[in-house]
Amino acid sequence: MNTLRNLLRILTAGLVFWLMGLGVVLAVSSLLHSVGDAAGAAVVRYVALGVGIFAILDLILLVLVLAMLHLASPDGDA
């Protein structure tokens, strides 16, 4: 039970990290596009795609850990 709570904390912090990283990477891509570096902006957009995929995977794992935590609690309250 304590392991699930620790994993929940890690996944929550990770989701915040991935979403902030996604915002930064998209801002850099927009900046590169505005200064005329279309190739650099395209590469950074692919990096943003990867960061977004990791954020979605983190969110899915977060929901699964929440479900396991709810099922593992004795009275149904997490």
KAQUI-V428951 format. One record per helix or strand. SS is the DSSP state (H for helix, E for strand). FROM is the first residue (numbers start at 1). TO is the last residue. If there is no record, write none. Layout:
ss->SS from->FROM to->TO
ss->SS from->FROM to->TO
//
This chain:
ss->H from->2 to->34
ss->H from->38 to->72
//
